Amino acid sequence: MDEETHERIRAAIARVPRGRVASYGDIAAMTDAPSPRIIGWVLREDGGDLPWQRIVRTDGTVAKPQQLPMLRDEGLEIPGDKIDMQRYRWDPDDDPADLE
């Protein structure tokens, strides 16, 4: 992956606001990343300073169990172990910040 794509991915993840989530696929689509798996790789290798807990699977499940309490602390109501994506998915079109 080139440095430009890497930085676009980091910038998109950083934009996901408190109380919202995005899927790996959402971030891949908005950054033209070749695969949602690349998003996980960036988070694993270079995501310590990013709101990694806000990136979840498309079905609303989390990759790491510690994400759930962190997201609940941000105000998400999660009765079980699955996030209601229809309710909490971030829509970047509603965010005035620009990815570029």
Biotite code that builds the C-alpha atoms (Angstrom):
import biotite.structure as struc

atoms = struc.array([
    struc.Atom([0.000, 0.000, 0.000], chain_id="A", res_id=1, res_name="MET", atom_name="CA", element="C"),
    struc.Atom([1.305, 3.441, -0.857], chain_id="A", res_id=2, res_name="ASP", atom_name="CA", element="C"),
    struc.Atom([1.782, 6.182, 1.738], chain_id="A", res_id=3, res_name="GLU", atom_name="CA", element="C"),
    struc.Atom([-1.030, 8.310, 0.316], chain_id="A", res_id=4, res_name="GLU", atom_name="CA", element="C"),
    struc.Atom([-3.598, 5.529, 0.750], chain_id="A", res_id=5, res_name="THR", atom_name="CA", element="C"),
    struc.Atom([-2.268, 4.804, 4.223], chain_id="A", res_id=6, res_name="HIS", atom_name="CA", element="C"),
    struc.Atom([-2.730, 8.453, 5.243], chain_id="A", res_id=7, res_name="GLU", atom_name="CA", element="C"),
    struc.Atom([-6.228, 8.639, 3.685], chain_id="A", res_id=8, res_name="ARG", atom_name="CA", element="C"),
    struc.Atom([-7.242, 5.613, 5.751], chain_id="A", res_id=9, res_name="ILE", atom_name="CA", element="C"),
    struc.Atom([-5.839, 7.133, 8.943], chain_id="A", res_id=10, res_name="ARG", atom_name="CA", element="C"),
    struc.Atom([-7.600, 10.442, 8.216], chain_id="A", res_id=11, res_name="ALA", atom_name="CA", element="C"),
    struc.Atom([-10.949, 8.720, 7.619], chain_id="A", res_id=12, res_name="ALA", atom_name="CA", element="C"),
    struc.Atom([-10.715, 6.695, 10.835], chain_id="A", res_id=13, res_name="ILE", atom_name="CA", element="C"),
    struc.Atom([-9.803, 9.837, 12.771], chain_id="A", res_id=14, res_name="ALA", atom_name="CA", element="C"),
    struc.Atom([-12.971, 11.534, 11.486], chain_id="A", res_id=15, res_name="ARG", atom_name="CA", element="C"),
    struc.Atom([-15.402, 8.956, 12.901], chain_id="A", res_id=16, res_name="VAL", atom_name="CA", element="C"),
    struc.Atom([-17.044, 10.957, 15.699], chain_id="A", res_id=17, res_name="PRO", atom_name="CA", element="C"),
    struc.Atom([-17.631, 9.920, 19.270], chain_id="A", res_id=18, res_name="ARG", atom_name="CA", element="C"),
    struc.Atom([-20.898, 8.002, 19.550], chain_id="A", res_id=19, res_name="GLY", atom_name="CA", element="C"),
    struc.Atom([-20.747, 6.711, 15.961], chain_id="A", res_id=20, res_name="ARG", atom_name="CA", element="C"),
    struc.Atom([-19.149, 3.729, 14.230], chain_id="A", res_id=21, res_name="VAL", atom_name="CA", element="C"),
    struc.Atom([-18.006, 2.849, 10.731], chain_id="A", res_id=22, res_name="ALA", atom_name="CA", element="C"),
    struc.Atom([-17.330, -0.542, 9.245], chain_id="A", res_id=23, res_name="SER", atom_name="CA", element="C"),
    struc.Atom([-14.031, -1.644, 7.783], chain_id="A", res_id=24, res_name="TYR", atom_name="CA", element="C"),
    struc.Atom([-15.837, -1.664, 4.440], chain_id="A", res_id=25, res_name="GLY", atom_name="CA", element="C"),
    struc.Atom([-17.126, 1.889, 4.929], chain_id="A", res_id=26, res_name="ASP", atom_name="CA", element="C"),
    struc.Atom([-13.605, 3.178, 5.504], chain_id="A", res_id=27, res_name="ILE", atom_name="CA", element="C"),
    struc.Atom([-12.252, 1.173, 2.563], chain_id="A", res_id=28, res_name="ALA", atom_name="CA", element="C"),
    struc.Atom([-14.935, 2.574, 0.247], chain_id="A", res_id=29, res_name="ALA", atom_name="CA", element="C"),
    struc.Atom([-14.415, 6.197, 1.255], chain_id="A", res_id=30, res_name="MET", atom_name="CA", element="C"),
    struc.Atom([-10.633, 5.972, 0.895], chain_id="A", res_id=31, res_name="THR", atom_name="CA", element="C"),
    struc.Atom([-10.495, 3.823, -2.246], chain_id="A", res_id=32, res_name="ASP", atom_name="CA", element="C"),
    struc.Atom([-8.572, 1.170, -0.309], chain_id="A", res_id=33, res_name="ALA", atom_name="CA", element="C"),
    struc.Atom([-8.301, -2.112, -2.213], chain_id="A", res_id=34, res_name="PRO", atom_name="CA", element="C"),
    struc.Atom([-9.894, -4.157, 0.579], chain_id="A", res_id=35, res_name="SER", atom_name="CA", element="C"),
    struc.Atom([-11.536, -3.760, 4.008], chain_id="A", res_id=36, res_name="PRO", atom_name="CA", element="C"),
    struc.Atom([-8.768, -6.000, 5.361], chain_id="A", res_id=37, res_name="ARG", atom_name="CA", element="C"),
    struc.Atom([-6.294, -3.191, 4.693], chain_id="A", res_id=38, res_name="ILE", atom_name="CA", element="C"),
    struc.Atom([-8.189, -1.078, 7.233], chain_id="A", res_id=39, res_name="ILE", atom_name="CA", element="C"),
    struc.Atom([-7.607, -3.709, 9.903], chain_id="A", res_id=40, res_name="GLY", atom_name="CA", element="C"),
    struc.Atom([-3.943, -3.861, 8.972], chain_id="A", res_id=41, res_name="TRP", atom_name="CA", element="C"),
    struc.Atom([-3.551, -0.071, 9.326], chain_id="A", res_id=42, res_name="VAL", atom_name="CA", element="C"),
    struc.Atom([-5.269, -0.154, 12.707], chain_id="A", res_id=43, res_name="LEU", atom_name="CA", element="C"),
    struc.Atom([-3.098, -3.022, 13.899], chain_id="A", res_id=44, res_name="ARG", atom_name="CA", element="C"),
    struc.Atom([0.188, -1.568, 12.662], chain_id="A", res_id=45, res_name="GLU", atom_name="CA", element="C"),
    struc.Atom([-0.332, 2.191, 13.006], chain_id="A", res_id=46, res_name="ASP", atom_name="CA", element="C"),
    struc.Atom([-3.598, 2.862, 14.806], chain_id="A", res_id=47, res_name="GLY", atom_name="CA", element="C"),
    struc.Atom([-2.658, 3.365, 18.430], chain_id="A", res_id=48, res_name="GLY", atom_name="CA", element="C"),
    struc.Atom([-3.516, 7.062, 18.285], chain_id="A", res_id=49, res_name="ASP", atom_name="CA", element="C"),
    struc.Atom([-6.777, 6.552, 16.367], chain_id="A", res_id=50, res_name="LEU", atom_name="CA", element="C"),
    struc.Atom([-10.325, 5.866, 17.657], chain_id="A", res_id=51, res_name="PRO", atom_name="CA", element="C"),
    struc.Atom([-9.954, 2.204, 16.654], chain_id="A", res_id=52, res_name="TRP", atom_name="CA", element="C"),
    struc.Atom([-12.887, 1.157, 18.827], chain_id="A", res_id=53, res_name="GLN", atom_name="CA", element="C"),
    struc.Atom([-15.239, 2.916, 16.385], chain_id="A", res_id=54, res_name="ARG", atom_name="CA", element="C"),
    struc.Atom([-14.349, 0.617, 13.487], chain_id="A", res_id=55, res_name="ILE", atom_name="CA", element="C"),
    struc.Atom([-16.491, -2.519, 13.467], chain_id="A", res_id=56, res_name="VAL", atom_name="CA", element="C"),
    struc.Atom([-17.594, -5.275, 11.132], chain_id="A", res_id=57, res_name="ARG", atom_name="CA", element="C"),
    struc.Atom([-20.396, -4.580, 8.660], chain_id="A", res_id=58, res_name="THR", atom_name="CA", element="C"),
    struc.Atom([-22.840, -6.657, 10.697], chain_id="A", res_id=59, res_name="ASP", atom_name="CA", element="C"),
    struc.Atom([-22.195, -4.572, 13.831], chain_id="A", res_id=60, res_name="GLY", atom_name="CA", element="C"),
    struc.Atom([-20.011, -7.078, 15.625], chain_id="A", res_id=61, res_name="THR", atom_name="CA", element="C"),
    struc.Atom([-16.633, -6.085, 17.008], chain_id="A", res_id=62, res_name="VAL", atom_name="CA", element="C"),
    struc.Atom([-13.202, -7.530, 16.396], chain_id="A", res_id=63, res_name="ALA", atom_name="CA", element="C"),
    struc.Atom([-12.046, -7.022, 20.000], chain_id="A", res_id=64, res_name="LYS", atom_name="CA", element="C"),
    struc.Atom([-14.222, -7.515, 23.099], chain_id="A", res_id=65, res_name="PRO", atom_name="CA", element="C"),
    struc.Atom([-12.850, -4.345, 24.729], chain_id="A", res_id=66, res_name="GLN", atom_name="CA", element="C"),
    struc.Atom([-14.540, -2.260, 22.014], chain_id="A", res_id=67, res_name="GLN", atom_name="CA", element="C"),
    struc.Atom([-18.003, -2.785, 23.506], chain_id="A", res_id=68, res_name="LEU", atom_name="CA", element="C"),
    struc.Atom([-17.399, -1.103, 26.884], chain_id="A", res_id=69, res_name="PRO", atom_name="CA", element="C"),
    struc.Atom([-15.475, 1.698, 25.181], chain_id="A", res_id=70, res_name="MET", atom_name="CA", element="C"),
    struc.Atom([-18.371, 2.338, 22.805], chain_id="A", res_id=71, res_name="LEU", atom_name="CA", element="C"),
    struc.Atom([-20.885, 2.159, 25.643], chain_id="A", res_id=72, res_name="ARG", atom_name="CA", element="C"),
    struc.Atom([-18.811, 4.798, 27.441], chain_id="A", res_id=73, res_name="ASP", atom_name="CA", element="C"),
    struc.Atom([-19.253, 6.976, 24.335], chain_id="A", res_id=74, res_name="GLU", atom_name="CA", element="C"),
    struc.Atom([-23.029, 6.707, 24.717], chain_id="A", res_id=75, res_name="GLY", atom_name="CA", element="C"),
    struc.Atom([-23.929, 3.844, 22.388], chain_id="A", res_id=76, res_name="LEU", atom_name="CA", element="C"),
    struc.Atom([-26.741, 1.693, 23.723], chain_id="A", res_id=77, res_name="GLU", atom_name="CA", element="C"),
    struc.Atom([-25.613, -1.863, 22.981], chain_id="A", res_id=78, res_name="ILE", atom_name="CA", element="C"),
    struc.Atom([-27.853, -4.400, 24.735], chain_id="A", res_id=79, res_name="PRO", atom_name="CA", element="C"),
    struc.Atom([-25.920, -7.486, 23.640], chain_id="A", res_id=80, res_name="GLY", atom_name="CA", element="C"),
    struc.Atom([-22.733, -7.846, 21.669], chain_id="A", res_id=81, res_name="ASP", atom_name="CA", element="C"),
    struc.Atom([-23.871, -6.313, 18.375], chain_id="A", res_id=82, res_name="LYS", atom_name="CA", element="C"),
    struc.Atom([-24.106, -2.643, 17.444], chain_id="A", res_id=83, res_name="ILE", atom_name="CA", element="C"),
    struc.Atom([-27.229, -1.384, 15.692], chain_id="A", res_id=84, res_name="ASP", atom_name="CA", element="C"),
    struc.Atom([-25.572, -0.170, 12.486], chain_id="A", res_id=85, res_name="MET", atom_name="CA", element="C"),
    struc.Atom([-28.736, 1.508, 11.228], chain_id="A", res_id=86, res_name="GLN", atom_name="CA", element="C"),
    struc.Atom([-28.775, 3.665, 14.343], chain_id="A", res_id=87, res_name="ARG", atom_name="CA", element="C"),
    struc.Atom([-25.057, 4.303, 14.953], chain_id="A", res_id=88, res_name="TYR", atom_name="CA", element="C"),
    struc.Atom([-23.357, 4.114, 11.547], chain_id="A", res_id=89, res_name="ARG", atom_name="CA", element="C"),
    struc.Atom([-21.500, 7.323, 10.760], chain_id="A", res_id=90, res_name="TRP", atom_name="CA", element="C"),
    struc.Atom([-22.525, 9.128, 7.606], chain_id="A", res_id=91, res_name="ASP", atom_name="CA", element="C"),
    struc.Atom([-19.562, 11.199, 6.417], chain_id="A", res_id=92, res_name="PRO", atom_name="CA", element="C"),
    struc.Atom([-21.894, 13.208, 4.167], chain_id="A", res_id=93, res_name="ASP", atom_name="CA", element="C"),
    struc.Atom([-23.344, 14.720, 7.352], chain_id="A", res_id=94, res_name="ASP", atom_name="CA", element="C"),
    struc.Atom([-19.834, 15.696, 8.524], chain_id="A", res_id=95, res_name="ASP", atom_name="CA", element="C"),
    struc.Atom([-18.558, 19.027, 7.210], chain_id="A", res_id=96, res_name="PRO", atom_name="CA", element="C"),
    struc.Atom([-14.895, 18.011, 7.555], chain_id="A", res_id=97, res_name="ALA", atom_name="CA", element="C"),
    struc.Atom([-13.244, 17.098, 4.269], chain_id="A", res_id=98, res_name="ASP", atom_name="CA", element="C"),
    struc.Atom([-11.184, 13.948, 3.753], chain_id="A", res_id=99, res_name="LEU", atom_name="CA", element="C"),
    struc.Atom([-8.693, 15.596, 1.453], chain_id="A", res_id=100, res_name="GLU", atom_name="CA", element="C"),
])
